[in-house]
């Protein structure tokens, strides 16, 4: 019986995604190719590991037991890959993977790439937009930027400058009215939805009795920005982003700041490329937010 790591990796992905299509997308292969790999693994071990159904993939009892061992072995292999990456002296061909939110990627990191390349011209990056903490153990990312400090002894987290926010609108929305003399409950407000859970922005709206004034919600900060720029409504936006687009600040009770963290695996703490990118991220945030 011969089992190769690539086939086991496919099995782990299918078991975690509970979907052949989802796993195939994550692995960058076709459904047919992935299906053949799972069939080959089942033939190699002589057991049925998964059940395919209209609701997705379920594991057989044997599949569940095999998954435990597969993930344990997989973690060791991922550790070898991560350690090899950190020990290599020439990584010019390998981009540093940075997992961050939409605003971090598009409004902060992307515009500041010239500053990174001015200091490190041979350094490549892969900017991944994600709201979930990438698995740094598996090198899904080398650096992650998140709005909460992860609780994992294997990770190093460093605080970034705060992201302050406020309510903003375009002149077209105000139509000559003073932005300091509005009754917010009588205005049209737009804000984030609950896709990200019970976030501070939602709690603020509830605490100030403004949830009934919201005429639209979205999971995209850029969508909120466009709503405000169009004159459709008042939006809660990061201060730096609203100022960049010439929106007017609306008088309101203080809104909650967000406290981002830059996170990387402890194995990479001496990696010069990781250190360079981490310093660039910190400076990019300071420059964007106007922080000292």
C-alpha positions in Angstrom: 0.0 0.0 0.0 1.5 3.3 -1.1 0.0 6.7 0.0 1.5 9.9 -1.2 1.2 13.2 0.7 -0.6 15.0 -2.1 -3.4 12.5 -2.0 -3.7 12.8 1.8 -3.7 16.6 1.6 -6.7 16.3 -0.8 -8.5 14.0 1.6 -8.0 16.5 4.5 -9.3 19.4 2.3 -12.4 17.5 1.3 -13.1 16.4 4.8 -12.8 20.0 6.2 -14.7 21.7 3.3 -17.4 18.9 3.2 -17.6 19.7 -0.5 -15.7 18.4 -3.5 -16.2 21.6 -5.4 -15.1 23.8 -2.4 -12.0 21.6 -1.9 -11.2 21.5 -5.6 -11.3 25.3 -5.7 -9.1 25.6 -2.7 -6.6 23.2 -4.1 -6.6 24.7 -7.6 -7.8 21.5 -9.4 -10.8 20.2 -11.2 -13.6 18.2 -9.4 -12.8 15.3 -11.6 -9.1 15.3 -10.7 -9.9 15.6 -7.0 -12.4 12.8 -7.2 -9.8 10.5 -8.8 -7.4 11.3 -6.0 -10.0 10.4 -3.3 -10.8 7.2 -5.2 -7.1 6.3 -5.3 -6.7 6.9 -1.6 -9.8 4.7 -0.8 -8.4 2.0 -3.1 -4.9 2.2 -1.4 -6.3 1.8 2.1 -9.1 -0.6 1.1 -11.8 1.5 2.9 -14.6 3.8 1.9 -13.7 7.2 3.6 -16.3 9.6 2.3 -20.0 9.5 1.3 -21.1 11.8 -1.5 -24.6 13.1 -1.3 -26.8 16.1 -2.4 -26.0 17.9 0.8 -22.3 17.5 0.3 -19.6 15.2 1.7 -19.9 13.2 4.9 -17.2 11.0 6.4 -17.7 7.3 7.1 -16.7 6.1 10.5 -13.5 4.8 9.1 -12.9 8.1 7.3 -13.3 10.0 10.6 -10.6 7.8 12.2 -8.3 8.2 9.2 -8.7 12.0 9.2 -7.4 12.2 12.7 -4.1 10.5 11.7 -4.0 12.4 8.4 -4.2 15.8 10.1 -1.6 14.9 12.6 0.8 13.8 9.9 -0.1 16.8 7.8 0.7 19.2 10.6 4.2 17.7 10.8 4.7 18.1 7.0 3.4 21.7 7.1 5.9 22.4 9.9 8.7 21.1 7.7 7.5 23.3 4.8 7.3 26.3 7.1 10.7 25.7 8.7 12.3 25.1 5.3 10.8 28.4 4.1 12.2 30.2 7.1 15.7 28.7 6.7 16.2 29.3 3.0 18.7 32.0 2.3 17.3 32.9 -1.1 13.5 33.3 -1.3 13.3 35.8 -4.1 11.0 33.5 -6.1 8.7 33.0 -3.2 6.2 35.8 -2.5 5.4 36.7 1.1 1.7 35.9 1.6 -0.2 38.6 3.4 -3.7 37.8 4.5 -5.7 41.0 5.4 -9.1 42.6 5.2 -10.5 44.4 2.2 -9.5 47.8 3.4 -6.1 46.8 4.5 -5.3 45.2 1.2 -6.8 47.8 -1.1 -6.6 51.1 0.8 -3.4 50.7 2.8 -1.0 48.0 1.5 -1.5 48.2 -2.3 -1.0 52.0 -2.5 2.2 51.7 -0.4 3.9 49.0 -2.4 6.3 51.5 -4.1 7.8 52.3 -0.6 8.3 48.5 0.0 10.0 48.0 -3.4 12.1 51.2 -2.9 13.8 49.5 0.1 13.5 45.9 -1.1 13.3 45.8 -4.9 13.5 42.0 -5.2 10.8 41.2 -2.7 7.5 39.8 -4.0 4.2 39.8 -2.1 0.8 38.0 -2.5 -2.0 40.1 -1.0 -4.9 37.9 0.0 -8.2 39.4 1.0 -9.8 37.5 3.8 -11.8 38.1 6.9 -10.7 34.8 8.6 -7.4 34.2 10.3 -5.3 32.3 7.8 -3.7 29.1 9.1 -0.1 30.3 9.5 0.9 26.8 10.6 0.0 25.6 7.1 1.5 28.5 5.3 -1.9 29.6 4.0 -0.2 33.0 4.7 3.1 34.1 6.1 1.7 37.2 7.7 -1.9 38.0 8.7 -3.5 41.3 9.7 -6.5 41.0 12.0 -8.7 43.1 14.2 -8.3 40.7 17.2 -5.2 39.3 18.8 -5.1 35.5 18.1 -4.7 33.2 21.1 -2.0 30.8 19.9 1.4 30.3 21.6 3.0 29.5 18.2 2.1 33.0 16.8 3.7 36.4 17.4 1.3 39.3 17.3 2.3 43.0 17.2 -0.1 45.9 17.7 -0.7 48.2 14.7 -1.9 51.8 15.0 -5.6 52.2 15.8 -8.2 52.6 13.1 -10.5 55.4 14.1 -13.9 55.9 12.5 -16.9 58.2 12.3 -20.0 59.1 10.4 -19.5 60.7 7.1 -21.6 62.1 4.2 -21.2 63.9 0.9 -22.2 67.5 0.4 -24.9 66.3 -2.0 -26.6 64.4 0.9 -26.5 67.3 3.3 -28.0 69.8 0.7 -26.7 72.8 2.6 -27.6 71.5 6.1 -25.0 71.7 8.8 -23.2 68.4 9.6 -23.1 69.4 13.2 -26.8 69.9 13.6 -28.5 66.7 12.5 -30.9 64.4 14.3 -29.3 61.0 13.4 -32.5 59.1 14.0 -34.2 61.1 11.3 -31.4 60.5 8.7 -30.6 57.7 6.3 -27.8 55.6 7.7 -25.8 52.7 6.2 -23.5 50.4 8.0 -21.9 46.9 8.1 -24.1 43.9 8.5 -23.7 41.0 10.9 -21.5 38.8 8.6 -18.6 39.4 10.9 -20.5 38.8 14.1 -21.3 41.1 17.0 -18.7 43.8 15.9 -18.3 47.1 17.7 -19.9 49.1 14.9 -23.2 47.1 15.2 -23.1 47.5 19.0 -22.6 51.2 18.6 -25.7 51.5 16.4 -27.8 49.6 18.9 -26.5 51.5 21.9 -27.5 54.8 20.3 -30.8 53.6 19.0 -29.9 54.0 15.4 -30.5 50.6 14.0 -34.0 51.6 12.8 -32.5 54.5 10.8 -30.3 52.1 8.7 -31.6 52.0 5.2 -28.9 49.6 3.9 -26.3 47.2 5.2 -23.4 45.5 3.6 -20.3 43.4 4.4 -18.1 45.7 2.3 -16.5 48.9 3.7 -15.9 50.0 0.1 -19.7 49.6 -0.6 -20.4 51.9 2.3 -17.9 54.4 0.9 -19.6 54.4 -2.4 -23.0 54.9 -0.8 -21.7 57.9 1.1 -19.9 59.4 -2.0 -23.1 59.1 -4.1 -25.1 61.2 -1.6 -27.3 58.2 -0.7 -26.8 58.2 3.0 -24.5 58.8 6.0 -22.0 56.0 6.5 -19.8 54.9 9.3 -16.3 54.8 7.8 -12.6 54.7 8.8 -11.6 58.3 9.2 -8.5 58.0 7.0 -10.6 56.6 4.1 -13.4 59.2 4.4 -10.9 62.1 4.5 -9.1 60.6 1.5 -12.4 60.9 -0.5 -13.4 64.4 0.7 -16.4 63.4 2.8 -17.8 65.6 5.5 -17.7 64.5 9.2 -21.1 64.3 10.8 -21.4 65.2 14.5 -22.1 62.0 16.5 -21.2 60.2 19.7 -17.6 58.8 19.6 -17.5 55.6 17.5 -15.4 52.6 18.5 -11.8 52.4 17.2 -10.5 49.1 15.9 -7.2 47.7 17.1 -5.4 45.7 14.3 -2.6 43.3 14.8 0.1 42.0 12.5 0.6 38.3 13.1 3.3 35.8 12.0 4.5 32.4 13.0 7.2 32.2 15.7 9.4 30.1 13.3 9.6 33.2 11.1 10.7 35.7 13.7 14.2 35.8 12.3 13.2 35.7 8.7 14.6 38.9 7.2 11.8 39.1 4.5 9.1 38.7 7.1 10.7 41.3 9.3 11.0 43.7 6.3 7.4 43.2 5.3 6.2 43.5 8.9 8.0 46.9 9.3 6.5 48.1 6.0 3.0 47.1 7.1 3.4 49.1 10.3 4.8 52.1 8.6 2.0 52.0 5.9 -0.6 52.0 8.6 1.1 54.9 10.4 1.2 56.9 7.1 -2.4 56.1 6.2 -3.9 56.7 9.6 -1.8 59.8 10.4 -0.5 58.0 13.5 2.8 59.0 15.3 
